[in-house]
Amino acid sequence: MKKTIMITAAAMAIGCSAEINPEDVRTAAYKDGKECAVSFTFDDGMKEHYTIVAPELEKRGFRGTFWLCCAWIHDDPQTDTTHITWDEAREMDANGHEMSNHSWSHPNLTTLSDEEALEEIVRNDDAIEKQIGTRPVTFCFPYNAYNEERVAMAMEGRVGARLKEFWFGGQHSPDEYLHKQIEDALASGSWIAGMTHGINYGYDCYETDPSGFTRFLDYVKEREDRIWVGTFRDVAAYKRAAEAIRLNIEKKGRGLVITPEMPADDLLKDVLLTMEVSSEGITATQDGQKLETTTRDGKSYFSFNPYGGKIILK
């Protein structure tokens, strides 16, 4: 009996002596410490985005980014049966999807004058803000056509623009190709943005097998413990905030006091970041509030306000 008591006491002493060190702490690359991020994006405000895409995303707990050309959106569904209405766009926004800017009428912006290109961008921002109530902070170039000047123009007042994507529509996306995009992202820790237009119609639709779309969603869902599926806006804002933040860390006993330092940026004021700590069994508080902590693979994760006060780790 005495031997058992001595071993237990020794184990307790070891546990009590554990410390958190400054080198154990960092801002996670992605929300909740996920290994990579995937954004599902859909161009042109097609009717199927409302009838098929949004419901299928929502069934799996996902949200997408829908790039709108407002010249094509009408209040009367009989005016154009191939594009969503403003009522449908508002419903999608209310359900957590991102409704964002794809230019007013889908021209190649690199072929327009500066004044014409700016009009295409701003007019579309104004329409979306008026109809939905939120001004877009991301942008998608029509025809994926851009140059340095147009990127600088489109990025004014935004957290990101889609400059690189992989196709997941129709002939562009056999299952093996799509699976490789995901596995490569996991291996490299990348953020990738997929894009398509229609499911049953449109030039990049799933011509012979529309179920390929839901199979791809299911493939990603099965790996959701490792993948952050976020809107383009949410991931872009997180990445921007994670790059901007500085953590001033002080040792205090066996714990730490962390003071986040962020530059003023109205586009990031509502962003929460995830902190990763190479230790289990920690508690974290910020501004007197206990932060919910999860553990995975010997590490702890919690969300914090980068514009908030000191974070106490114990």
Helices and strands as residue ranges (DSSP letters): H 2-16, G 22-24, E 25-27, G 31-33, E 36-43, H 47-48, I 49-53, H 54-59, E 65-68, G 70-72, H 86-94, E 98-101, G 109-111, H 114-132, E 138-140, G 142-144, H 148-154, E 160-162, E 166-167, G 170-172, H 175-188, E 191-196, H 211-221, E 227-229, H 232-244, E 246-252, E 255-261, G 266-268, E 273-277, E 284-286, E 289-290, E 293-296, E 299-304, E 311-313
